[in-house]
Amino acid sequence: VLVPLAPLSTIAGAWLVRRMRAELFYPFTYATVAVVAVKLLWDGIAGLL
């Protein structure tokens, strides 16, 4: 279902990397990964209870 979006997402990501400075891009990326990790942990713990 999401396969058609993969090339578009890749192109958008490459464009974003070129447009943003590394000093902004990497902290933004790490923060986004941290938010997703907390959400996954929350969902996993909630599923156990």
N, C-alpha and C positions, 0 to 999 in steps of 0.2 A: 504494500500500500504506500509506503514512504519512499520506495526506490526512485520514483520520478523526481523527488525533491533532493536527492543526494547530489546530483551535479549542480543544481542551483545553489545549494548550501555551500558546496565546495568553492564555487566561484565567488559567492558573497563573502565567505571567510577569507579567501585570498585577497579580495579587494579591501576588506577591513584591515588586514595585517599591513598592507601597503600604505593605507591612509593614516593609520594611527602611529604615533611614536611608540617605541618599545617601552619607554618609561611609563606609559599609560596602558599599553596593551597587556603586558604581563601581569601587573597587579589586578586589572579587571578580569583577566582570565582566571587567575588563582582565586579571586573572590567568588566568581561564578561557580567554579568547581567546588569550593567549600560550601556554598549554599546548596548545591545539588547533593553533596555528600551528607549534609545534615538532614535534608529531606528524605534521602534513602534510609538513613539510620532511623529517623522518626517512624517511617512507614514500616520498617522491619521490626522495630521494638513494639509498635502498636499491634502488629500482626501476631506477636507472641503472647500478648496479654489477653 
